[in-house]
Amino acid sequence: MIARSISESESEEFFETLCRSFDLDIFLSRPIFRQDPFYDLNFKRALFDDTGKMVSVLTLVPLSIRLAGDQIAAIAGIASVGTPPESRSNGYAGRLIEETLKSLHRDRLFPIAALETQNQDFYRRFGFEGCSEISAWEASLEDFAIRPSIGLPRIISRSEMMAKIDSFQRAYDRSISNRQGVFLRDLRRWEAIFSFRSNFVTAICENGSEIMGYLILTPPDETGSIEILEAVAENQMVMGFLFQMIENYPGALSARGRINRTGLKDFRIDRMVSAQWDEIPGFMCALADPLEALSVIARGTQASGAISDLKQGLVVRLREGSNDICIKIKHCCHGAHVAQIDGDGGDGDWFETDRHGLIQLVMGCKSPQELAQAGKLKASDSHSLEAASRLFPKIDPFLAPLDSF
């Protein structure tokens, strides 16, 4: 069996395999598949059996994320992992994911891979670990009355939305400007998604001609429930302004959506008295090129430099008062060992973690202390944990909705 990128002559077979895997309507899906602004055959990966038949497919989505120290890391989003019914229960999807991660490491284009899934146990075997806590919520519109009343936003048409697309992007950029652990959004992909999507309503809050915040939501369904697809605002007042529109939406009785832990604090949805919550598996990451990912983190924290140490690891210099201390990071397939280099060149204080703990440190979703308490990180002493916290600061990732998936 072989896993690789597809050729142009195989693109139709890839598309049909994708449709069979997810039971998609071929005629409705074809223009979306072909007109993707990021359509790239190199990012269409397939597994072929010994007869040359395509038995499993996935798509890589190039993304960027802001990590500790405002460093930008390239991420390969793994999307649309599918195996058609006649080829299932043979381990094909797992084999394709495994080979794709190997190719990402070999090509050194993306140090981190990411995906959204509700089957975390399956993906953990390939080195993925949960990096965001996502909640599905639903609340009566009576709860929205607790928000500040400062007026009603304006509902706009699809054509006006497309005409103001640059202003939408600026509003999104301002909403994440002071955040780490957040995806940067490519306007072309976002525009393409809502160009093809139907049955949604857009409400905006403006200051003059500039959009200060917006909501994208579905009309009420047969039960009177609205689904919030995206909520972006510069501050609490603008968000309250937008949510008042939901409270007054004709025919709406309740609202639902998905949000992460940081979003709860920002949008105050956690204050809704009768809201129903359901913690769901969500965002997972794996290290495709661990040394490059570690270099990104080292450049963004208190390191004054990160030096490649052959192919075995890194030597990172951390500022400590007027002196530098050298920390050596060794990575292997099972995780990482981090040690301070003592005066004789040997290892002094140290800590180590497995590959699941390491990706959580890199993404900033867990602190070294939290991992140590959970038994996922071992340290020589408290001083080594302090050094670990400086090298891997917790940033409580915001991780805005992955509309690009």
C-alpha positions as MATLAB code, in Angstrom:
seq = 'MIARSISESESEEFFETLCRSFDLDIFLSRPIFRQDPFYDLNFKRALFDDTGKMVSVLTLVPLSIRLAGDQIAAIAGIASVGTPPESRSNGYAGRLIEETLKSLHRDRLFPIAALETQNQDFYRRFGFEGCSEISAWEASLEDFAIRPSIGLPRIISRSEMMAKIDSFQRAYDRSISNRQGVFLRDLRRWEAIFSFRSNFVTAICENGSEIMGYLILTPPDETGSIEILEAVAENQMVMGFLFQMIENYPGALSARGRINRTGLKDFRIDRMVSAQWDEIPGFMCALADPLEALSVIARGTQASGAISDLKQGLVVRLREGSNDICIKIKHCCHGAHVAQIDGDGGDGDWFETDRHGLIQLVMGCKSPQELAQAGKLKASDSHSLEAASRLFPKIDPFLAPLDSF';
ca = [
       0.000    0.000    0.000;
       1.146    3.528   -0.679;
       0.071    6.950    0.611;
       0.845   10.046   -1.446;
      -0.444   13.238   -3.008;
      -2.724   12.735   -5.992;
      -2.141   13.737   -9.590;
      -4.527   15.742  -11.770;
      -5.669   12.572  -13.529;
      -6.678   11.149  -10.112;
      -8.611   14.202   -8.930;
     -11.984   12.914  -10.121;
     -11.450    9.551   -8.394;
     -10.455   11.450   -5.237;
     -13.613   13.560   -5.417;
     -15.873   10.557   -5.935;
     -14.174    8.663   -3.081;
     -14.705   11.684   -0.842;
     -18.394   11.870   -1.761;
     -18.941    8.159   -1.134;
     -17.131    8.394    2.211;
     -19.406   11.138    3.513;
     -22.527   10.401    1.454;
     -22.324   13.785   -0.278;
     -24.379   14.865   -3.264;
     -21.921   14.801   -6.177;
     -23.653   17.530   -8.187;
     -23.905   19.959   -5.257;
     -20.377   19.236   -4.009;
     -18.495   19.470   -7.299;
     -18.337   23.294   -7.608;
     -17.245   23.589   -3.966;
     -14.470   21.040   -4.511;
     -13.195   22.640   -7.702;
     -13.552   26.302   -6.754;
     -11.762   26.087   -3.404;
      -9.308   29.051   -3.540;
      -6.688   26.790   -1.942;
      -7.224   23.823   -4.263;
      -3.818   22.163   -4.369;
      -3.173   18.596   -5.496;
      -0.236   18.367   -3.107;
      -2.684   18.776   -0.211;
      -5.015   16.035   -1.469;
      -3.659   12.836    0.055;
      -4.847    9.304   -0.705;
      -4.043    5.732    0.258;
      -3.881    3.187   -2.569;
      -4.130   -0.578   -2.085;
      -1.916   -3.094   -3.879;
      -4.166   -3.021   -6.951;
      -3.896    0.765   -7.244;
      -7.418    1.405   -5.966;
      -7.928    4.562   -3.895;
      -9.231    3.347   -0.520;
      -8.965    6.358    1.815;
      -8.561   10.123    1.422;
      -7.864   13.279    3.391;
      -7.199   16.954    2.700;
      -4.491   19.131    4.217;
      -5.507   22.701    5.041;
      -2.656   25.227    5.475;
      -3.236   27.343    8.579;
      -1.299   29.720   10.818;
      -1.532   30.096   14.592;
      -0.101   32.664   16.989;
       1.698   30.961   19.873;
       3.669   32.138   22.901;
       5.652   35.319   22.370;
       3.505   36.178   19.328;
       5.392   33.651   17.215;
       3.494   32.445   14.141;
       3.605   28.707   13.448;
       2.429   26.953   10.294;
      -0.131   24.222   10.924;
      -1.358   21.489    8.631;
      -5.056   21.082    9.273;
      -6.203   17.532    8.556;
      -9.739   17.554    7.196;
     -12.230   15.261    5.486;
     -10.569   12.009    6.520;
     -12.781    9.465    4.768;
     -12.967    5.841    3.675;
     -15.825    4.640    1.430;
     -18.152    1.988    2.912;
     -16.755   -0.899    0.882;
     -13.213   -0.285    2.210;
     -13.897    0.351    5.898;
     -12.713   -1.669    8.920;
      -9.309   -2.321    7.356;
      -7.292    0.377    9.126;
      -6.927    2.410    5.947;
      -7.696    5.837    7.461;
      -5.202    5.250   10.263;
      -2.531    4.178    7.804;
      -3.139    7.295    5.706;
      -2.893    9.592    8.734;
       0.300    7.904    9.904;
       1.942    8.179    6.490;
       0.784   11.777    6.090;
       2.422   12.743    9.407;
       5.644   11.084    8.244;
       5.568   13.066    5.004;
       4.959   16.324    6.897;
       8.020   15.577    9.016;
      10.059   14.736    5.928;
       8.999   17.811    3.936;
       9.361   20.151    6.962;
       6.606   22.472    5.767;
       4.354   22.216    8.827;
       5.753   21.600   12.332;
       2.261   20.960   13.751;
      -0.754   19.008   12.520;
      -4.287   19.690   13.780;
      -7.805   18.376   13.397;
     -11.293   18.510   14.896;
     -12.844   15.239   15.978;
     -15.243   13.636   18.414;
     -13.193   10.420   18.414;
     -10.117   11.484   20.350;
      -9.082    7.968   21.367;
      -8.620    6.982   17.729;
      -6.300    9.911   16.960;
      -4.264    9.664   20.173;
      -2.583    6.541   18.831;
      -0.961    8.748   16.171;
       0.340   11.309   18.680;
      -2.593   13.739   18.682;
      -3.723   15.244   21.969;
      -6.602   17.526   22.937;
      -5.611   21.195   22.963;
      -8.916   22.990   23.529;
     -11.949   22.562   25.742;
     -15.094   23.155   23.688;
     -18.642   23.346   24.987;
     -21.890   23.050   23.093;
     -24.509   25.297   24.687;
     -28.188   26.103   24.347;
     -30.097   28.791   26.198;
     -33.552   30.301   26.335;
     -33.758   33.790   24.865;
     -34.922   35.012   28.283;
     -31.285   34.634   29.354;
     -30.140   37.122   26.752;
     -31.954   39.902   28.604;
     -29.071   40.065   31.102;
     -26.944   41.720   28.435;
     -26.501   45.496   28.117;
     -29.173   47.169   26.032;
     -27.518   49.645   23.680;
     -29.561   49.288   20.505;
     -30.176   46.858   17.676;
     -27.674   45.841   15.013;
     -28.476   45.728   11.331;
     -29.173   42.604    9.279;
     -27.478   42.735    5.890;
     -27.886   40.832    2.633;
     -25.400   38.315    1.246;
     -24.334   40.787   -1.449;
     -23.642   43.520    1.124;
     -21.715   40.986    3.221;
     -19.473   40.175    0.255;
     -19.048   43.879   -0.510;
     -17.903   44.533    3.065;
     -15.677   41.461    3.258;
     -12.518   43.455    4.043;
     -14.256   45.165    6.957;
     -15.312   41.747    8.292;
     -11.687   40.673    8.188;
     -10.512   43.793   10.041;
     -13.134   43.197   12.737;
     -11.904   39.630   13.180;
      -8.248   40.730   13.286;
      -9.016   43.332   15.963;
     -10.895   40.758   18.046;
      -7.801   38.515   18.214;
      -5.132   41.240   18.189;
      -4.041   40.717   21.805;
      -4.451   36.957   21.890;
      -2.080   34.061   21.705;
      -3.180   30.553   20.860;
      -5.472   31.788   18.113;
      -5.754   30.992   14.429;
      -5.100   33.698   11.884;
      -7.806   33.677    9.272;
      -7.259   33.753    5.549;
      -9.935   35.953    4.053;
     -10.073   34.026    0.771;
     -11.100   30.780    2.448;
     -13.646   32.444    4.737;
     -15.185   34.281    1.781;
     -15.391   31.077   -0.239;
     -17.120   29.183    2.579;
     -19.911   31.726    2.941;
     -20.196   32.177   -0.820;
     -21.287   28.543   -1.082;
     -23.179   28.261    2.188;
     -26.910   28.966    2.139;
     -29.520   29.587    4.820;
     -27.705   32.001    7.111;
     -28.294   35.522    8.378;
     -25.612   38.152    9.035;
     -26.018   40.973   11.552;
     -23.418   43.704   11.965;
     -22.643   46.451   14.445;
     -21.042   49.473   12.782;
     -19.192   52.610   13.714;
     -19.673   54.707   10.635;
     -18.769   52.403    7.751;
     -16.503   50.150    9.824;
     -17.793   46.875   11.254;
     -17.116   46.620   14.998;
     -18.663   43.183   15.418;
     -20.882   40.690   13.679;
     -23.025   37.590   14.110;
     -23.586   34.872   11.545;
     -26.499   32.630   12.458;
     -29.150   30.379   11.019;
     -32.834   31.348   10.896;
     -35.024   29.639   13.546;
     -35.697   25.957   12.847;
     -39.030   24.204   13.433;
     -38.438   24.344   17.215;
     -37.596   28.054   17.182;
     -33.874   27.439   17.798;
     -31.150   29.609   16.258;
     -27.628   28.276   15.732;
     -24.842   30.844   16.117;
     -22.204   30.024   13.504;
     -19.813   32.843   14.359;
     -19.742   35.685   16.891;
     -17.016   38.340   16.651;
     -16.819   41.573   18.608;
     -14.177   44.018   19.769;
     -15.480   44.231   23.327;
     -18.241   43.237   25.746;
     -20.476   46.147   24.819;
     -20.470   45.298   21.131;
     -21.167   41.636   21.922;
     -24.106   42.632   24.106;
     -25.355   44.844   21.310;
     -25.258   41.911   18.903;
     -26.847   39.412   21.247;
     -29.773   41.752   21.807;
     -30.606   41.175   18.146;
     -30.993   37.465   18.889;
     -33.368   38.247   21.742;
     -35.596   40.145   19.315;
     -35.298   37.818   16.324;
     -38.798   36.965   14.979;
     -39.833   33.383   15.684;
     -36.783   32.567   17.830;
     -37.230   30.862   21.204;
     -33.699   29.664   21.966;
     -30.137   29.819   20.678;
     -27.297   27.320   20.532;
     -23.671   27.228   19.487;
     -20.174   26.070   20.319;
     -17.580   27.993   22.264;
     -14.385   27.324   24.160;
     -13.373   28.097   27.726;
     -11.852   31.505   26.967;
     -14.852   32.439   24.863;
     -17.124   31.796   27.838;
     -15.313   34.493   29.767;
     -15.362   36.912   26.854;
     -18.968   36.591   25.797;
     -20.402   35.929   29.295;
     -22.458   33.006   28.018;
     -21.539   31.257   31.267;
     -23.840   33.737   33.060;
     -26.926   32.468   31.279;
     -28.996   31.067   34.113;
     -30.814   28.247   32.312;
     -28.199   27.404   29.695;
     -27.585   23.720   29.028;
     -23.967   22.653   28.543;
     -22.352   19.652   26.946;
     -18.573   19.289   26.961;
     -17.557   17.814   23.600;
     -14.257   16.522   22.210;
     -12.814   19.077   19.882;
      -9.465   20.327   18.720;
      -6.424   18.024   18.692;
      -2.811   18.617   17.664;
       0.272   16.505   16.988;
       3.909   17.363   16.376;
       4.852   16.712   12.746;
       8.279   18.371   13.054;
       8.983   18.566   16.805;
      12.328   20.370   16.620;
      10.948   23.138   14.419;
       7.937   23.527   16.726;
      10.252   23.719   19.732;
      12.377   26.307   17.918;
       9.277   28.463   17.359;
       8.450   28.315   21.067;
      12.045   29.029   22.088;
      12.153   32.129   19.885;
       8.936   33.425   21.375;
       9.586   32.966   25.085;
      12.445   34.187   27.227;
      15.028   32.482   25.083;
      17.740   34.725   23.700;
      18.502   32.138   21.046;
      17.810   28.611   19.893;
      20.600   26.637   18.257;
      20.109   23.430   16.352;
      22.166   20.646   17.898;
      22.681   18.356   14.920;
      19.506   16.243   14.541;
      19.213   15.337   18.194;
      17.780   18.461   19.735;
      18.184   22.122   20.538;
      20.263   24.219   22.873;
      18.216   27.141   24.186;
      19.582   30.090   26.142;
      17.253   31.536   28.773;
      17.840   34.865   30.464;
      18.116   34.616   34.240;
      18.992   37.992   35.710;
      22.227   39.159   34.142;
      23.220   35.621   33.196;
      22.189   33.110   30.574;
      21.391   29.523   31.407;
      21.637   26.860   28.724;
      18.902   24.290   28.353;
      19.281   21.253   26.140;
      16.127   19.790   24.563;
      16.332   16.253   23.267;
      13.412   14.913   21.300;
      12.614   11.329   20.420;
       9.554    9.537   19.088;
       8.247    9.088   22.633;
       8.523   12.694   23.821;
      11.206   15.071   25.048;
      13.875   15.366   27.738;
      14.841   18.912   28.769;
      17.889   19.542   30.945;
      19.944   22.503   32.099;
      23.557   22.195   31.004;
      25.829   22.461   34.033;
      29.340   23.871   34.112;
      30.898   20.562   33.069;
      28.655   20.243   30.045;
      26.547   17.523   31.621;
      22.871   17.533   32.508;
      21.774   19.423   35.613;
      18.118   20.051   36.495;
      15.789   18.283   34.075;
      12.189   17.485   33.164;
      10.671   15.130   30.633;
       7.292   14.368   29.134;
       5.813   12.105   26.475;
       4.706   13.242   23.018;
       1.166   13.950   24.231;
       2.388   16.225   27.011;
       4.886   17.890   24.683;
       2.262   19.028   22.163;
       0.164   20.463   25.011;
       3.222   22.405   26.210;
       3.965   23.677   22.701;
       0.353   24.786   22.151;
       0.262   26.426   25.589;
      -2.949   24.724   26.667;
      -1.371   23.037   29.713;
       1.279   24.323   32.094;
       4.209   22.132   33.196;
       2.738   22.163   36.713;
      -0.610   20.861   35.438;
       1.068   18.083   33.505;
       3.196   17.179   36.544;
       0.096   16.985   38.739;
      -1.545   14.714   36.150;
       1.513   12.443   36.111;
       2.357   13.346   32.507;
       5.577   15.220   33.272;
       8.502   14.282   35.497;
      10.910   16.857   36.919;
      14.067   16.703   38.987;
      12.875   19.468   41.341;
      10.763   22.618   41.605;
      13.495   24.743   40.017;
      13.309   22.709   36.825;
       9.532   23.207   36.770;
      10.069   26.976   36.980;
      12.422   26.829   33.989;
       9.845   24.732   32.147;
       7.188   27.375   32.807;
       9.405   30.036   31.297;
      10.119   27.978   28.224;
       6.520   26.770   27.840;
       4.182   29.443   29.251;
       0.509   28.579   29.425;
      -1.473   30.816   27.095;
      -4.983   29.369   27.480;
      -5.600   29.059   23.724;
      -8.596   30.933   22.371;
      -8.723   28.907   19.143;
     -11.432   30.686   17.240;
     -13.856   28.389   15.351;
     -12.128   26.460   12.598;
     -14.283   27.766    9.777;
     -11.534   26.671    7.386;
     -12.151   23.006    8.218;
];
